[in-house]
């Protein structure tokens, strides 16, 4: 039984530690399709696109403001429970100021980890929201944790994950502040993503609608304007139904089609070839 309260803590004191996170996550993302980083960066599974979203500016203040924390811990050593609330006042993500930044998380009695994050930009209407529920398999007793991994904990559905993310309009300013390769300047956006399944076999789906957007990027010599796009994620496949925009006065870009987010098709093809070779050898014998 413990409680923690933190008030008016300047996040700038943690900046030197937070600057390490993007680079440590690159190592996780490069470890293969079975790593947690693959879920956080789905494009890492697509051939030729593994570098997208992986680089971040060095020595850059990611987040600033004053942090307030209230936390409570209870339960037992084998089945801990607790909840925590984070709130940032006068905050900003790089150069994007926040009108609201709040997060709540809890470990429930049935050993689930739940979380809810809500970010709102100060520049206008919009938001970034992230909420979900995942398995929580941890114990303060080492032997109990090892036994739980061997025998499994909870019911068959306890390994189910449920994560929802939503970005609306000026919330894109907050997204682009964390992903500086794409700088959102104006326009409307409505993005919703869901992750379901299990931690071993997650399924990602969602849809993104963008209208009359203006975007700049170091990949483009001129600004991309008048962008209209509809992109879907379905059964771990990326579908581009429409992607049209203007580059400069005479240039334009248009994309449509689909792309797998993992190499399961190549794996299946290799397995099928292996079976055929095995059958052929057996028949000759």
C-alpha positions as protocol buffer text, in pm:
chain_id: "A"
residue {
  index: 1
  type: UNK
  ca { x: 0 y: 0 z: 0 }
}
residue {
  index: 2
  type: UNK
  ca { x: 178 y: 313 z: -122 }
}
residue {
  index: 3
  type: UNK
  ca { x: 101 y: 655 z: -261 }
}
residue {
  index: 4
  type: UNK
  ca { x: 302 y: 902 z: -464 }
}
residue {
  index: 5
  type: UNK
  ca { x: 240 y: 1269 z: -532 }
}
residue {
  index: 6
  type: UNK
  ca { x: 455 y: 1490 z: -753 }
}
residue {
  index: 7
  type: UNK
  ca { x: 372 y: 1856 z: -819 }
}
residue {
  index: 8
  type: UNK
  ca { x: 515 y: 2125 z: -1043 }
}
residue {
  index: 9
  type: UNK
  ca { x: 807 y: 1913 z: -1162 }
}
residue {
  index: 10
  type: UNK
  ca { x: 989 y: 2069 z: -1463 }
}
residue {
  index: 11
  type: UNK
  ca { x: 1015 y: 1814 z: -1744 }
}
residue {
  index: 12
  type: UNK
  ca { x: 1331 y: 1984 z: -1868 }
}
residue {
  index: 13
  type: UNK
  ca { x: 1517 y: 1798 z: -1591 }
}
residue {
  index: 14
  type: UNK
  ca { x: 1423 y: 1467 z: -1756 }
}
residue {
  index: 15
  type: UNK
  ca { x: 1509 y: 1577 z: -2109 }
}
residue {
  index: 16
  type: UNK
  ca { x: 1857 y: 1424 z: -2115 }
}
residue {
  index: 17
  type: UNK
  ca { x: 1703 y: 1084 z: -2036 }
}
residue {
  index: 18
  type: UNK
  ca { x: 1408 y: 1120 z: -2277 }
}
residue {
  index: 19
  type: UNK
  ca { x: 1642 y: 1202 z: -2566 }
}
residue {
  index: 20
  type: UNK
  ca { x: 1769 y: 844 z: -2547 }
}
residue {
  index: 21
  type: UNK
  ca { x: 1428 y: 686 z: -2618 }
}
residue {
  index: 22
  type: UNK
  ca { x: 1408 y: 731 z: -3000 }
}
residue {
  index: 23
  type: UNK
  ca { x: 1749 y: 574 z: -3051 }
}
residue {
  index: 24
  type: UNK
  ca { x: 1690 y: 279 z: -2820 }
}
residue {
  index: 25
  type: UNK
  ca { x: 1359 y: 212 z: -2998 }
}
residue {
  index: 26
  type: UNK
  ca { x: 1544 y: 190 z: -3333 }
}
residue {
  index: 27
  type: UNK
  ca { x: 1729 y: -116 z: -3203 }
}
residue {
  index: 28
  type: UNK
  ca { x: 1399 y: -279 z: -3111 }
}
residue {
  index: 29
  type: UNK
  ca { x: 1244 y: -199 z: -3449 }
}
residue {
  index: 30
  type: UNK
  ca { x: 1533 y: -356 z: -3638 }
}
residue {
  index: 31
  type: UNK
  ca { x: 1507 y: -686 z: -3452 }
}
residue {
  index: 32
  type: UNK
  ca { x: 1238 y: -837 z: -3680 }
}
residue {
  index: 33
  type: UNK
  ca { x: 867 y: -874 z: -3727 }
}
residue {
  index: 34
  type: UNK
  ca { x: 817 y: -1048 z: -3395 }
}
residue {
  index: 35
  type: UNK
  ca { x: 948 y: -758 z: -3188 }
}
residue {
  index: 36
  type: UNK
  ca { x: 733 y: -506 z: -3004 }
}
residue {
  index: 37
  type: UNK
  ca { x: 892 y: -233 z: -3217 }
}
residue {
  index: 38
  type: UNK
  ca { x: 721 y: -379 z: -3524 }
}
residue {
  index: 39
  type: UNK
  ca { x: 385 y: -296 z: -3368 }
}
residue {
  index: 40
  type: UNK
  ca { x: 491 y: 59 z: -3292 }
}
residue {
  index: 41
  type: UNK
  ca { x: 640 y: 109 z: -3639 }
}
residue {
  index: 42
  type: UNK
  ca { x: 443 y: -105 z: -3886 }
}
residue {
  index: 43
  type: UNK
  ca { x: 631 y: 41 z: -4182 }
}
residue {
  index: 44
  type: UNK
  ca { x: 946 y: -135 z: -4057 }
}
residue {
  index: 45
  type: UNK
  ca { x: 803 y: -457 z: -4206 }
}
residue {
  index: 46
  type: UNK
  ca { x: 769 y: -314 z: -4556 }
}
residue {
  index: 47
  type: UNK
  ca { x: 1065 y: -370 z: -4785 }
}
residue {
  index: 48
  type: UNK
  ca { x: 1251 y: -47 z: -4863 }
}
residue {
  index: 49
  type: UNK
  ca { x: 1057 y: 157 z: -4606 }
}
residue {
  index: 50
  type: UNK
  ca { x: 1233 y: 52 z: -4288 }
}
residue {
  index: 51
  type: UNK
  ca { x: 1396 y: 393 z: -4241 }
}
residue {
  index: 52
  type: UNK
  ca { x: 1068 y: 587 z: -4237 }
}
residue {
  index: 53
  type: UNK
  ca { x: 1001 y: 740 z: -3900 }
}
residue {
  index: 54
  type: UNK
  ca { x: 1317 y: 599 z: -3744 }
}
residue {
  index: 55
  type: UNK
  ca { x: 1533 y: 911 z: -3721 }
}
residue {
  index: 56
  type: UNK
  ca { x: 1482 y: 1194 z: -3478 }
}
residue {
  index: 57
  type: UNK
  ca { x: 1669 y: 1522 z: -3434 }
}
residue {
  index: 58
  type: UNK
  ca { x: 1948 y: 1495 z: -3180 }
}
residue {
  index: 59
  type: UNK
  ca { x: 1969 y: 1717 z: -2871 }
}
residue {
  index: 60
  type: UNK
  ca { x: 1614 y: 1835 z: -2925 }
}
residue {
  index: 61
  type: UNK
  ca { x: 1363 y: 1911 z: -2648 }
}
residue {
  index: 62
  type: UNK
  ca { x: 1082 y: 1665 z: -2715 }
}
residue {
  index: 63
  type: UNK
  ca { x: 851 y: 1772 z: -2434 }
}
residue {
  index: 64
  type: UNK
  ca { x: 847 y: 2061 z: -2189 }
}
residue {
  index: 65
  type: UNK
  ca { x: 617 y: 2185 z: -1915 }
}
residue {
  index: 66
  type: UNK
  ca { x: 539 y: 2118 z: -1550 }
}
residue {
  index: 67
  type: UNK
  ca { x: 448 y: 1762 z: -1450 }
}
residue {
  index: 68
  type: UNK
  ca { x: 192 y: 1663 z: -1187 }
}
residue {
  index: 69
  type: UNK
  ca { x: 161 y: 1298 z: -1080 }
}
residue {
  index: 70
  type: UNK
  ca { x: -75 y: 1116 z: -843 }
}
residue {
  index: 71
  type: UNK
  ca { x: -26 y: 742 z: -797 }
}
residue {
  index: 72
  type: UNK
  ca { x: -147 y: 466 z: -567 }
}
residue {
  index: 73
  type: UNK
  ca { x: -15 y: 109 z: -536 }
}
residue {
  index: 74
  type: UNK
  ca { x: -200 y: -178 z: -369 }
}
residue {
  index: 75
  type: UNK
  ca { x: -283 y: -545 z: -403 }
}
residue {
  index: 76
  type: UNK
  ca { x: -22 y: -806 z: -316 }
}
residue {
  index: 77
  type: UNK
  ca { x: 332 y: -892 z: -420 }
}
residue {
  index: 78
  type: UNK
  ca { x: 205 y: -1158 z: -663 }
}
residue {
  index: 79
  type: UNK
  ca { x: -94 y: -962 z: -799 }
}
residue {
  index: 80
  type: UNK
  ca { x: -16 y: -590 z: -770 }
}
residue {
  index: 81
  type: UNK
  ca { x: -282 y: -329 z: -841 }
}
residue {
  index: 82
  type: UNK
  ca { x: -262 y: 45 z: -879 }
}
residue {
  index: 83
  type: UNK
  ca { x: -341 y: 357 z: -1073 }
}
residue {
  index: 84
  type: UNK
  ca { x: -153 y: 667 z: -1179 }
}
residue {
  index: 85
  type: UNK
  ca { x: -250 y: 1002 z: -1324 }
}
residue {
  index: 86
  type: UNK
  ca { x: -18 y: 1233 z: -1519 }
}
residue {
  index: 87
  type: UNK
  ca { x: -93 y: 1593 z: -1608 }
}
residue {
  index: 88
  type: UNK
  ca { x: 131 y: 1847 z: -1782 }
}
residue {
  index: 89
  type: UNK
  ca { x: 63 y: 2218 z: -1751 }
}
residue {
  index: 90
  type: UNK
  ca { x: 213 y: 2483 z: -1981 }
}
residue {
  index: 91
  type: UNK
  ca { x: 336 y: 2195 z: -2194 }
}
residue {
  index: 92
  type: UNK
  ca { x: 454 y: 2162 z: -2550 }
}
residue {
  index: 93
  type: UNK
  ca { x: 577 y: 1893 z: -2788 }
}
residue {
  index: 94
  type: UNK
  ca { x: 878 y: 2054 z: -2949 }
}
residue {
  index: 95
  type: UNK
  ca { x: 731 y: 2378 z: -3093 }
}
residue {
  index: 96
  type: UNK
  ca { x: 365 y: 2269 z: -3067 }
}
residue {
  index: 97
  type: UNK
  ca { x: 202 y: 2410 z: -2754 }
}
residue {
  index: 98
  type: UNK
  ca { x: -55 y: 2203 z: -2563 }
}
residue {
  index: 99
  type: UNK
  ca { x: -381 y: 2322 z: -2417 }
}
residue {
  index: 100
  type: UNK
  ca { x: -431 y: 1984 z: -2248 }
}
residue {
  index: 101
  type: UNK
  ca { x: -203 y: 1692 z: -2173 }
}
residue {
  index: 102
  type: UNK
  ca { x: -332 y: 1419 z: -1944 }
}
residue {
  index: 103
  type: UNK
  ca { x: -277 y: 1046 z: -1906 }
}
residue {
  index: 104
  type: UNK
  ca { x: -425 y: 781 z: -1679 }
}
residue {
  index: 105
  type: UNK
  ca { x: -311 y: 423 z: -1629 }
}
residue {
  index: 106
  type: UNK
  ca { x: -410 y: 139 z: -1400 }
}
residue {
  index: 107
  type: UNK
  ca { x: -339 y: -223 z: -1320 }
}
residue {
  index: 108
  type: UNK
  ca { x: -671 y: -391 z: -1245 }
}
residue {
  index: 109
  type: UNK
  ca { x: -757 y: -680 z: -1014 }
}
residue {
  index: 110
  type: UNK
  ca { x: -774 y: -920 z: -1312 }
}
residue {
  index: 111
  type: UNK
  ca { x: -417 y: -824 z: -1406 }
}
residue {
  index: 112
  type: UNK
  ca { x: -490 y: -600 z: -1700 }
}
residue {
  index: 113
  type: UNK
  ca { x: -302 y: -281 z: -1781 }
}
residue {
  index: 114
  type: UNK
  ca { x: -538 y: -4 z: -1895 }
}
residue {
  index: 115
  type: UNK
  ca { x: -439 y: 342 z: -2016 }
}
residue {
  index: 116
  type: UNK
  ca { x: -592 y: 659 z: -2155 }
}
residue {
  index: 117
  type: UNK
  ca { x: -397 y: 949 z: -2308 }
}
residue {
  index: 118
  type: UNK
  ca { x: -549 y: 1276 z: -2423 }
}
residue {
  index: 119
  type: UNK
  ca { x: -350 y: 1554 z: -2593 }
}
residue {
  index: 120
  type: UNK
  ca { x: -500 y: 1872 z: -2733 }
}
residue {
  index: 121
  type: UNK
  ca { x: -308 y: 2144 z: -2921 }
}
residue {
  index: 122
  type: UNK
  ca { x: -337 y: 2508 z: -2822 }
}
residue {
  index: 123
  type: UNK
  ca { x: -342 y: 2625 z: -3185 }
}
residue {
  index: 124
  type: UNK
  ca { x: -701 y: 2515 z: -3256 }
}
residue {
  index: 125
  type: UNK
  ca { x: -956 y: 2233 z: -3239 }
}
residue {
  index: 126
  type: UNK
  ca { x: -824 y: 1881 z: -3258 }
}
residue {
  index: 127
  type: UNK
  ca { x: -679 y: 1605 z: -3045 }
}
residue {
  index: 128
  type: UNK
  ca { x: -461 y: 1298 z: -3016 }
}
residue {
  index: 129
  type: UNK
  ca { x: -618 y: 1019 z: -2812 }
}
residue {
  index: 130
  type: UNK
  ca { x: -481 y: 679 z: -2720 }
}
residue {
  index: 131
  type: UNK
  ca { x: -655 y: 424 z: -2500 }
}
residue {
  index: 132
  type: UNK
  ca { x: -638 y: 53 z: -2447 }
}
residue {
  index: 133
  type: UNK
  ca { x: -608 y: -257 z: -2238 }
}
residue {
  index: 134
  type: UNK
  ca { x: -327 y: -514 z: -2247 }
}
residue {
  index: 135
  type: UNK
  ca { x: -218 y: -811 z: -2035 }
}
residue {
  index: 136
  type: UNK
  ca { x: -12 y: -732 z: -1726 }
}
residue {
  index: 137
  type: UNK
  ca { x: 212 y: -1021 z: -1625 }
}
residue {
  index: 138
  type: UNK
  ca { x: 442 y: -899 z: -1352 }
}
residue {
  index: 139
  type: UNK
  ca { x: 510 y: -992 z: -993 }
}
residue {
  index: 140
  type: UNK
  ca { x: 734 y: -846 z: -725 }
}
residue {
  index: 141
  type: UNK
  ca { x: 821 y: -1205 z: -633 }
}
residue {
  index: 142
  type: UNK
  ca { x: 1068 y: -1350 z: -883 }
}
residue {
  index: 143
  type: UNK
  ca { x: 963 y: -1714 z: -837 }
}
residue {
  index: 144
  type: UNK
  ca { x: 596 y: -1627 z: -882 }
}
residue {
  index: 145
  type: UNK
  ca { x: 671 y: -1441 z: -1204 }
}
residue {
  index: 146
  type: UNK
  ca { x: 864 y: -1738 z: -1348 }
}
residue {
  index: 147
  type: UNK
  ca { x: 589 y: -1980 z: -1248 }
}
residue {
  index: 148
  type: UNK
  ca { x: 327 y: -1755 z: -1407 }
}
residue {
  index: 149
  type: UNK
  ca { x: 515 y: -1755 z: -1737 }
}
residue {
  index: 150
  type: UNK
  ca { x: 537 y: -2134 z: -1739 }
}
residue {
  index: 151
  type: UNK
  ca { x: 178 y: -2208 z: -1637 }
}
residue {
  index: 152
  type: UNK
  ca { x: 3 y: -1901 z: -1785 }
}
residue {
  index: 153
  type: UNK
  ca { x: -213 y: -1665 z: -1585 }
}
residue {
  index: 154
  type: UNK
  ca { x: -582 y: -1592 z: -1604 }
}
residue {
  index: 155
  type: UNK
  ca { x: -829 y: -1715 z: -1861 }
}
residue {
  index: 156
  type: UNK
  ca { x: -765 y: -1783 z: -2227 }
}
residue {
  index: 157
  type: UNK
  ca { x: -882 y: -1434 z: -2317 }
}
residue {
  index: 158
  type: UNK
  ca { x: -647 y: -1261 z: -2072 }
}
residue {
  index: 159
  type: UNK
  ca { x: -382 y: -1227 z: -2346 }
}
residue {
  index: 160
  type: UNK
  ca { x: -621 y: -1023 z: -2561 }
}
residue {
  index: 161
  type: UNK
  ca { x: -508 y: -670 z: -2646 }
}
residue {
  index: 162
  type: UNK
  ca { x: -733 y: -379 z: -2730 }
}
residue {
  index: 163
  type: UNK
  ca { x: -578 y: -47 z: -2834 }
}
residue {
  index: 164
  type: UNK
  ca { x: -751 y: 250 z: -3001 }
}
residue {
  index: 165
  type: UNK
  ca { x: -590 y: 565 z: -3137 }
}
residue {
  index: 166
  type: UNK
  ca { x: -753 y: 874 z: -3285 }
}
residue {
  index: 167
  type: UNK
  ca { x: -614 y: 1194 z: -3438 }
}
residue {
  index: 168
  type: UNK
  ca { x: -836 y: 1485 z: -3534 }
}
residue {
  index: 169
  type: UNK
  ca { x: -754 y: 1804 z: -3730 }
}
residue {
  index: 170
  type: UNK
  ca { x: -488 y: 2010 z: -3546 }
}
residue {
  index: 171
  type: UNK
  ca { x: -385 y: 1701 z: -3358 }
}
residue {
  index: 172
  type: UNK
  ca { x: -173 y: 1639 z: -3668 }
}
residue {
  index: 173
  type: UNK
  ca { x: 52 y: 1923 z: -3549 }
}
residue {
  index: 174
  type: UNK
  ca { x: 135 y: 1712 z: -3243 }
}
residue {
  index: 175
  type: UNK
  ca { x: 197 y: 1403 z: -3456 }
}
residue {
  index: 176
  type: UNK
  ca { x: 429 y: 1588 z: -3693 }
}
residue {
  index: 177
  type: UNK
  ca { x: 619 y: 1736 z: -3396 }
}
residue {
  index: 178
  type: UNK
  ca { x: 716 y: 1378 z: -3305 }
}
residue {
  index: 179
  type: UNK
  ca { x: 773 y: 1279 z: -3669 }
}
residue {
  index: 180
  type: UNK
  ca { x: 970 y: 1572 z: -3817 }
}
residue {
  index: 181
  type: UNK
  ca { x: 1001 y: 1411 z: -4161 }
}
residue {
  index: 182
  type: UNK
  ca { x: 644 y: 1526 z: -4229 }
}
residue {
  index: 183
  type: UNK
  ca { x: 547 y: 1879 z: -4121 }
}
residue {
  index: 184
  type: UNK
  ca { x: 171 y: 1938 z: -4105 }
}
residue {
  index: 185
  type: UNK
  ca { x: 82 y: 2299 z: -4188 }
}
residue {
  index: 186
  type: UNK
  ca { x: -295 y: 2312 z: -4242 }
}
residue {
  index: 187
  type: UNK
  ca { x: -599 y: 2110 z: -4342 }
}
residue {
  index: 188
  type: UNK
  ca { x: -844 y: 1869 z: -4184 }
}
residue {
  index: 189
  type: UNK
  ca { x: -777 y: 1512 z: -4074 }
}
residue {
  index: 190
  type: UNK
  ca { x: -975 y: 1231 z: -3918 }
}
residue {
  index: 191
  type: UNK
  ca { x: -771 y: 923 z: -3830 }
}
residue {
  index: 192
  type: UNK
  ca { x: -875 y: 618 z: -3629 }
}
residue {
  index: 193
  type: UNK
  ca { x: -670 y: 303 z: -3568 }
}
residue {
  index: 194
  type: UNK
  ca { x: -738 y: -16 z: -3373 }
}
residue {
  index: 195
  type: UNK
  ca { x: -516 y: -301 z: -3258 }
}
residue {
  index: 196
  type: UNK
  ca { x: -683 y: -628 z: -3165 }
}
residue {
  index: 197
  type: UNK
  ca { x: -586 y: -992 z: -3125 }
}
residue {
  index: 198
  type: UNK
  ca { x: -310 y: -1106 z: -2890 }
}
residue {
  index: 199
  type: UNK
  ca { x: 34 y: -972 z: -2809 }
}
residue {
  index: 200
  type: UNK
  ca { x: 184 y: -1259 z: -3012 }
}
residue {
  index: 201
  type: UNK
  ca { x: -46 y: -1208 z: -3313 }
}
residue {
  index: 202
  type: UNK
  ca { x: -176 y: -850 z: -3323 }
}
residue {
  index: 203
  type: UNK
  ca { x: -413 y: -733 z: -3597 }
}
residue {
  index: 204
  type: UNK
  ca { x: -400 y: -368 z: -3700 }
}
residue {
  index: 205
  type: UNK
  ca { x: -687 y: -188 z: -3872 }
}
residue {
  index: 206
  type: UNK
  ca { x: -798 y: 168 z: -3925 }
}
residue {
  index: 207
  type: UNK
  ca { x: -880 y: 446 z: -4165 }
}
residue {
  index: 208
  type: UNK
  ca { x: -741 y: 794 z: -4230 }
}
residue {
  index: 209
  type: UNK
  ca { x: -919 y: 1075 z: -4414 }
}
residue {
  index: 210
  type: UNK
  ca { x: -726 y: 1392 z: -4507 }
}
residue {
  index: 211
  type: UNK
  ca { x: -879 y: 1690 z: -4687 }
}
residue {
  index: 212
  type: UNK
  ca { x: -727 y: 2010 z: -4830 }
}
residue {
  index: 213
  type: UNK
  ca { x: -405 y: 1956 z: -4638 }
}
residue {
  index: 214
  type: UNK
  ca { x: -75 y: 2136 z: -4677 }
}
residue {
  index: 215
  type: UNK
  ca { x: 238 y: 1941 z: -4585 }
}
residue {
  index: 216
  type: UNK
  ca { x: 611 y: 2000 z: -4620 }
}
residue {
  index: 217
  type: UNK
  ca { x: 884 y: 1739 z: -4602 }
}
residue {
  index: 218
  type: UNK
  ca { x: 1261 y: 1714 z: -4658 }
}
residue {
  index: 219
  type: UNK
  ca { x: 1177 y: 1437 z: -4905 }
}
residue {
  index: 220
  type: UNK
  ca { x: 1009 y: 1697 z: -5132 }
}
residue {
  index: 221
  type: UNK
  ca { x: 1171 y: 2001 z: -5291 }
}
residue {
  index: 222
  type: UNK
  ca { x: 842 y: 2194 z: -5270 }
}
residue {
  index: 223
  type: UNK
  ca { x: 542 y: 2197 z: -5039 }
}
residue {
  index: 224
  type: UNK
  ca { x: 264 y: 1944 z: -5095 }
}
residue {
  index: 225
  type: UNK
  ca { x: -68 y: 2131 z: -5105 }
}
residue {
  index: 226
  type: UNK
  ca { x: -434 y: 2052 z: -5169 }
}
residue {
  index: 227
  type: UNK
  ca { x: -376 y: 1703 z: -5039 }
}
residue {
  index: 228
  type: UNK
  ca { x: -675 y: 1471 z: -5024 }
}
residue {
  index: 229
  type: UNK
  ca { x: -628 y: 1113 z: -4912 }
}
residue {
  index: 230
  type: UNK
  ca { x: -812 y: 806 z: -4789 }
}
residue {
  index: 231
  type: UNK
  ca { x: -591 y: 532 z: -4648 }
}
residue {
  index: 232
  type: UNK
  ca { x: -705 y: 210 z: -4479 }
}
residue {
  index: 233
  type: UNK
  ca { x: -536 y: -55 z: -4270 }
}
residue {
  index: 234
  type: UNK
  ca { x: -715 y: -387 z: -4293 }
}
residue {
  index: 235
  type: UNK
  ca { x: -591 y: -736 z: -4203 }
}
residue {
  index: 236
  type: UNK
  ca { x: -237 y: -598 z: -4172 }
}
residue {
  index: 237
  type: UNK
  ca { x: -256 y: -463 z: -4528 }
}
residue {
  index: 238
  type: UNK
  ca { x: -214 y: -97 z: -4623 }
}
residue {
  index: 239
  type: UNK
  ca { x: -476 y: 16 z: -4878 }
}
residue {
  index: 240
  type: UNK
  ca { x: -437 y: 356 z: -5045 }
}
residue {
  index: 241
  type: UNK
  ca { x: -779 y: 430 z: -5193 }
}
residue {
  index: 242
  type: UNK
  ca { x: -686 y: 785 z: -5288 }
}
residue {
  index: 243
  type: UNK
  ca { x: -384 y: 1011 z: -5244 }
}
residue {
  index: 244
  type: UNK
  ca { x: -379 y: 1324 z: -5458 }
}
residue {
  index: 245
  type: UNK
  ca { x: -189 y: 1649 z: -5410 }
}
residue {
  index: 246
  type: UNK
  ca { x: -5 y: 1930 z: -5585 }
}
residue {
  index: 247
  type: UNK
  ca { x: 368 y: 2000 z: -5563 }
}
residue {
  index: 248
  type: UNK
  ca { x: 461 y: 2353 z: -5661 }
}
residue {
  index: 249
  type: UNK
  ca { x: 280 y: 2509 z: -5957 }
}
residue {
  index: 250
  type: UNK
  ca { x: 287 y: 2225 z: -6209 }
}
residue {
  index: 251
  type: UNK
  ca { x: 382 y: 1912 z: -6020 }
}
residue {
  index: 252
  type: UNK
  ca { x: 143 y: 1662 z: -5868 }
}
residue {
  index: 253
  type: UNK
  ca { x: 145 y: 1331 z: -5686 }
}
residue {
  index: 254
  type: UNK
  ca { x: -110 y: 1051 z: -5713 }
}
residue {
  index: 255
  type: UNK
  ca { x: -96 y: 715 z: -5536 }
}
residue {
  index: 256
  type: UNK
  ca { x: -330 y: 419 z: -5509 }
}
residue {
  index: 257
  type: UNK
  ca { x: -289 y: 50 z: -5440 }
}
residue {
  index: 258
  type: UNK
  ca { x: -210 y: -177 z: -5147 }
}
residue {
  index: 259
  type: UNK
  ca { x: 94 y: -310 z: -4965 }
}
residue {
  index: 260
  type: UNK
  ca { x: 145 y: -582 z: -4700 }
}
residue {
  index: 261
  type: UNK
  ca { x: 282 y: -463 z: -4367 }
}
residue {
  index: 262
  type: UNK
  ca { x: 469 y: -787 z: -4297 }
}
residue {
  index: 263
  type: UNK
  ca { x: 651 y: -1054 z: -4492 }
}
residue {
  index: 264
  type: UNK
  ca { x: 412 y: -1338 z: -4413 }
}
residue {
  index: 265
  type: UNK
  ca { x: 343 y: -1402 z: -4783 }
}
residue {
  index: 266
  type: UNK
  ca { x: 712 y: -1458 z: -4854 }
}
residue {
  index: 267
  type: UNK
  ca { x: 730 y: -1686 z: -4551 }
}
residue {
  index: 268
  type: UNK
  ca { x: 433 y: -1889 z: -4673 }
}
residue {
  index: 269
  type: UNK
  ca { x: 584 y: -1917 z: -5021 }
}
residue {
  index: 270
  type: UNK
  ca { x: 914 y: -2046 z: -4882 }
}
residue {
  index: 271
  type: UNK
  ca { x: 730 y: -2295 z: -4661 }
}
residue {
  index: 272
  type: UNK
  ca { x: 528 y: -2416 z: -4960 }
}
residue {
  index: 273
  type: UNK
  ca { x: 843 y: -2464 z: -5166 }
}
residue {
  index: 274
  type: UNK
  ca { x: 1001 y: -2655 z: -4878 }
}
residue {
  index: 275
  type: UNK
  ca { x: 700 y: -2889 z: -4859 }
}
residue {
  index: 276
  type: UNK
  ca { x: 714 y: -2952 z: -5234 }
}
residue {
  index: 277
  type: UNK
  ca { x: 1085 y: -3033 z: -5217 }
}
residue {
  index: 278
  type: UNK
  ca { x: 1026 y: -3269 z: -4925 }
}
residue {
  index: 279
  type: UNK
  ca { x: 744 y: -3446 z: -5105 }
}
residue {
  index: 280
  type: UNK
  ca { x: 955 y: -3478 z: -5419 }
}
residue {
  index: 281
  type: UNK
  ca { x: 1242 y: -3639 z: -5227 }
}
residue {
  index: 282
  type: UNK
  ca { x: 1004 y: -3881 z: -5057 }
}
residue {
  index: 283
  type: UNK
  ca { x: 849 y: -3992 z: -5385 }
}
residue {
  index: 284
  type: UNK
  ca { x: 1192 y: -4059 z: -5537 }
}
residue {
  index: 285
  type: UNK
  ca { x: 1293 y: -4267 z: -5238 }
}
